[in-house]
Amino acid sequence: MSDTSPVLSLPYILPSQAQKHVTHNEALRLLDALVQPAVLDRDRTAPPAAPAEGARHLVAADATGPWAGHAGELAVWDAEAALWRFLAPRPGWQTFVLAEGAGLVFTSAAGWQVLGRLVPEFASLGIATAADETNRLAVASPATLLTHDGAGHQLKINKALAGDTASLLFQTGWSGRAEMGLAGEDDFIVKVSPDGETFRTALRVERASGRVALPQGLSVAGSVTGTAVQASPADGTAGRLMAVGAFGLGGMAPLIGNSAVTDGSIVPGFYGYDSTQGSSGGPSGVRSGILLHQRRATGSEVQLFLVEGTSGAGAVAGILFSRARSGGAWSGWFAGGIVQSASNGNGRYIRHQDGTQTCWQTVGTSASADVSVTFPAAFSTTTGLVTTLGVTSAAATAISPRLTSRTATGATLSACSGTNERVAAQVDLISMGRWY
């Protein structure tokens, strides 16, 4: 038979033992130290200078002096013997550290551990509902709260391989309706289903670039705002979304300042032009209109100007000017092309954008009096107006056409013979001048 108990190693009182009280008192001393154990602290590497009777400590690692070699043991002060007694813990022993307000338990693998940190493992756990082999944690509750312990809280859903799934599945009547997460790949996706069988990907975020794709398209009921959208109708920041009205598309054209700058600072687009509001660089005599500015390459730019209002000679509402720049200054403004070409009972005329007008007509003269002729289209002035005459007749060399008077709308003429008498003849007139 052993002399000590198998668990706490308490000494037995043996038969025929003298001074049995010694053995009995030793057992009581051990029980006094181990029953309802509480230690003062567990971070000392050396004993206190004046310990109280029965003072208990957990010896810290690297202890020195009388505690050397007793790390992790309970040190109990025996005032009567004036020495420290040491009790080596066994797995499962518990104590309470008064300095920390924490309970400890001794484990064979890791020594003393805080009881609150030793979380038991459960094969499954059901809270107000049954767990199963797949849903090993099941909770039936109006809500579930996961709150912070410190600065924040993270919910982590981990998978083993890229082809596995780590996602949140939302159901109706145990049938899937929406899923978000890493579903069979490492791109983040959001997908929805009408029946739990067929799922359509609504959103995908590429893991490598962070770019967002919307495979089913996008429907926005409200306005799209922020730095991804133009800050103003003339905002040409690369990559931004154009809004209605941008550069005059679908709305008012933004007002341009100096249209003649040559550093490529004008963003291509439509602009409003109004010299009374600070616009400059347009065609001479133009007050307002619409400017189209476009750029083919660095240093290569073109402009088209549709006149709306004028403030002087040289322009009229509705005509088109153009100019270009290629590595240098702007060319002059050019008004080319035909504005109008038509004919009537008086003849035919052509009007050009630069203001030139040409009229053609044939008139029959009289032998008794001058004939009045109306031009096919009126000229704006007689200044610079030129009319040439020609006779169509077998005796043309003996007949001279004469222009006796002329206005902006017509002329008076006759044809005379060699003896200076009026004759009837066919006279062709070509008149050139300005229509504005």
TIMINU-67785 format. One record per residue (C-alpha): x, y, z; residue in one letter. Coordinates in pm, whole numbers, plus 32768, in hexadecimal, padded with zeros to 4 digits. Example, Ala and Ser with C-alpha at 12.3 -4.5 7.8 and 13.67 -1.06 7.14 Angstrom:
% TIMINU-67785
84CE7E3E830Ca85577F9682CAs
END
This chain:
% TIMINU-67785
800080008000m807E815D7FA4s80CF825880B4d801383737FF9t7EC083A37F56s7EB8836E7DDBp7E2B84C67D77v7EAF85D27E61l7FCE85077EF4s7F4E853E8056l801C84758155p7F68835281FCy7F77830B8370i801A81B68382l7FE080A98489p80C180BD85BBs813D82108543q81CA82EF8652a8167845E8652q803E8423856Ek7FE18591858Fh810985ED84B3v80838524838Et7F22859E83CEh7F8C870B83DCn805486E8829Ce7F1F866481EAa7E5087858271l7F59887881FDr7F4087F18099l7DC687FB80A1l7DD289608123d7E9F89C27FF6a7DDC89017EECl7C6F891B7F53v7BC98A557EBEq7D1F8AC47E39p7D5B8C337DF0a7EB08CC97DA2v7F188E327DC6l7FBF8E487C6Fd80758D817B63r817C8E6D7AD9d82838E667BECr83DA8DD47BA9t844C8E067D10a83928DE67E5Fp83138F1F7F16p83EE8FA48030a82EF8F7D8148a81E78E7D80E7p80B68E4681C9a80688CF88262e7FCF8C168158g801B8D068038a7FFB8C507EECr80928CA77D9Ah80B58C027C46l82288C057BFAv82798CB37AB0a83728C3179B1a84E48C7179EBd84AE8C8B7B63a85E28CCB7C3Ct864C8C9D7DA3g85768BB37E76p84818B947D53w85838B247C53a851A89E77B9Fg83AC8A017C0Ch83128ABC7AE3a819C8A7B7AC9g818289EA7C29e80B68A707D4Fl81A08B0F7E4Fa810D8B177FB2v81BA8BD080CFw81DF8B038210d821D8C0B8319a82558B0D842Ce83688A5E836Aa83D08BA682C5a83E48B08816El832C8AEC8023w827389AC7FD8r823389567E6Bf811188917DD9l813788117C70a7FE8882B7BBCp7F3D87117B0Br7E5B872C79D5p7D0887B37A35g7D76886F7B6Cw7CD689C87B82q7D2F8B067C3At7CC18C727C42f7DBC8D8F7C0Dv7D518EAA7CF3l7E278FB27C46a7D7C8F6E7AF5e7C248EFA7B5Dg7C4E8DCF7A77a7C1F8C5A7AAAg7D2F8B6E7A2Bl7D3889FD79DAv7E71892A79B0f7E958864786Ct7FA48768781Es7FDB87FE76C3a7FE88974770Ba800789997884g7F2C8A997930w7E188B26784Fq7D058C26788Bv7BC08B6678B6l7AF78C5B77DFg7BDA8C1B76B4r7BB28AA476B6l7A8A8A8775CBv79FC892875B8p79D0888B7462e787A880D73FAf7838872272DAa76FB87ED7298s763288F8734Al74C789517323g74338A8573CAi72B78A6F73D7a72C6898772A7t736B88417243a74C4883771A5a751D872B70A6d764D86A06FF3e765387BD6EF4t75D588DA6FCEn76A5888C7101r765389DE7196l74DF8A317187a74348B5D7225v72BF8BAD722Ea72958D14729Fs71F78E5E7230p73588EEB7217a74C48E8F724Ct75B98F8872DEl77318F7872A2l77CC90A7734At792A912A7379h7A2790D67485d7B0F91FF7462g7B2392D27328a7A5791F67240g79D490A171D8h7A108FC570A7q79398EA77029l7A218DB96F72k79A88CB66E76i7ACB8BE16DFDn7AE68ADF6CE8k7BFC89EC6C94a7C258A136B1Al7BCF8B126A0Ca7AC08A2F6980g7A138A0C6AD1d79058AF36B58t790D8BF96C6Ca77C98CBC6C55s76888D346CF7l754A8C926C74l73F78D396CA4f72C68C576C90q714A8C646C81t70A28B2A6D01g71F48A7A6D00w721E8ACB6B8Bs73428BA86B22g72F18D026A9Cr743A8DC16AB8a75A78D6D6AF9e76D78E496B2Em78438DF36B67g79438D0B6AC6l78608C0B6A22a793D8B0D6973g7A468C126919e7B148D2B69B3d7A5F8E516910d79588EEB69F2f77FF8EBE695Ai76958F0669AAv75978E2768FFk741E8DF96917v73238CE968C3s71AA8CE06889p71868B7168ECd72BC8AFC69A6g73338A3E6873e739D8B3F676Ft74878C5267EBf74EA8D896727r761F8E53677Ft75B98FBC67BCa770A9045682Fl78718FCF6813r79A6906F68B0v7AEB8FF86811e7BE18F946921r7D1490046859a7CA1915E67E9s7B7F91B668CFg7AAC920A679Fr793491DC67BAv786F913266A5a76F2912D6688l76A79008659Cp752E9047659Dq754991C06568g74F692E3664Bl73B2939E668Es73CE94E26754v7291959567BEa733C96C56856g7463979E67F8s75C8972067E1v76B0980B689Dt781398156921g796D9831688Bt791B97286784a7830982366DDv7886996D6633q78A19A8E6727a78209B82661Cs77A79B7864B1p790A9BCD643Da79BE9AD76524d7A9F9A026444g7B44992B6552t7B9E97DB64B7a7AC696B66524g79A5978465B2r783E9748654Bl77A398506468m765D98E664DEa7540996F640Cv75AC9ACA639Ag771D9A746390a77C29B44627Ff766A9BA66200g75E99A4161CCl74839A2E6245g74929B8162EFg75219CDF62EAm767F9CF76257a77809D776353p78039ED56309l79649EE7627Bi7A609FF562D1g7B7BA02861DAn7B3B9F3960B8s7C8A9F8E601Aa7D719EF76120v7E7C9E1E607Ft7EF69D43619Dd7DF49C2F6172g7D419C9262B2s7BE49C956218i7B369B496257v7A919AC66117p791B9B06610Bg780B9C0660C6f78229D5F6166y77489E916173g77EA9FD560FAy777BA1316167d7867A259614Fs778BA321623Ft77D7A21B634Aq794FA2076317g7977A11E61EEs7A87A17E60F6s7B46A0FC5FCAg7A16A0C25EEAg79DFA13B5D83p79DFA2B15D47s788BA3505D6Dg77F9A2295E2Fv775DA2655F83r76D0A10E5FD9s76B59FAC5F58g77189E415F92i78839DCD5F7Fl78E89C645F3Dl7A509C1E5FAAh7AF49AD25F53q7C569A475F6Ar7CF099315E97r7E4899265F3Aa7F2F99FC600Ct7F4A9B4F5F66g7E3E9AFC5E63s7CEF9BAA5E9Be7BC59C1E5DCEv7A9D9D015E18q794A9D335D74l78809E6A5DCDf77099E845D87l76A49FF25D97v7575A0515E66e7594A1C85E94g766DA2D55DF1t76F3A4235E64s7787A4A95D21g77CEA46D5BB3a7864A3265B36g7770A22D5BCDa7601A1CF5BCBv7535A0E45CA4a75369F7A5C31g76809F705B73i779F9E895BCDl790B9EEB5C06f7A329DFB5C2Bs7BA39E055C7Fr7CBD9D185CDDa7E089D095D97r7F239C125D63s80509C475E41g803A9DC45E2Eg7F449EE35E3Aa7DDD9ED05DC8w7D929F145C5Bs7C9CA0265C04g7B279FEA5C11w7A9C9F715AC4f79359F875A51a79199EA05927g78099DE25877g76BD9E3D57E0i75AA9EBD58BFv74989EC657B8q74719E735645s731F9EAC559Da72699F39546Ds71269FF55432n7074A0B0531Cg7188A1B55318n72ABA0C152F5g739C9FFB53D0r747AA05854F8y757B9FC355E5i75D2A043573Fr771F9FE757E3h776E9FE25958q786DA0F95932d7758A1E358BEg7795A1CB5746t765EA1BB566Bq764BA17854F5t7512A1A9541Dc74D9A13052B3w73B5A19C51D9q7350A1E0506Bt727EA3125012v71CFA37A4ED2g7203A4EC4E81t7112A5D54DCCs7146A6B94C9Ca7067A7C44D39s70E2A7E94EA3a71CCA76E4FB0d716CA6285060v7165A60351DEs71F5A4BD5266v71D3A42353C4t72F9A353543Df72A9A1E65498p7319A23D55FFa7355A3935695a74B3A40856F4f74F8A4A95846s75A8A5D857AFt7610A66B5661t7771A69C56E4t784FA5A95628g7729A5365555l7796A4DF53F1v76B3A48C52CCt772EA410517At7654A40E503El765DA3424F03g7580A3344DCAv750BA1ED4D32t74C5A23E4BC3s754AA1FA4A61a7594A36E4A49a762AA3814BA6a775EA4364B2Dt7684A5574ABEa75B6A5654C00i762CA5F74D4As7577A5B14E95p7561A6D94F86r751EA6E650FDl746EA831513At742DA80852B2s7455A70653C9r73E6A6CE5532t7419A5B15627a72E0A50755A7t72EDA540542Eg7361A6095301a72E9A6CA51CDt7386A675507Bl7363A6864F02s7412A6114DC5a747EA7044CB5c74E6A6DF4B4Ds761AA7724AA8g7554A8AF4A65t7502A8C94BD8n7398A86A4BB5e72E4A77C4CA1r72ADA6224C17v7201A4E74C97a72FEA3DF4CFAa7348A2C74DF7q7439A34B4F02v74E7A2665004d7533A300515Cl7628A2815261i7629A34853A8s771DA30B54C7m7718A3B2561Cg76C6A36B5788r7588A2E35819w75E5A3445980y
END
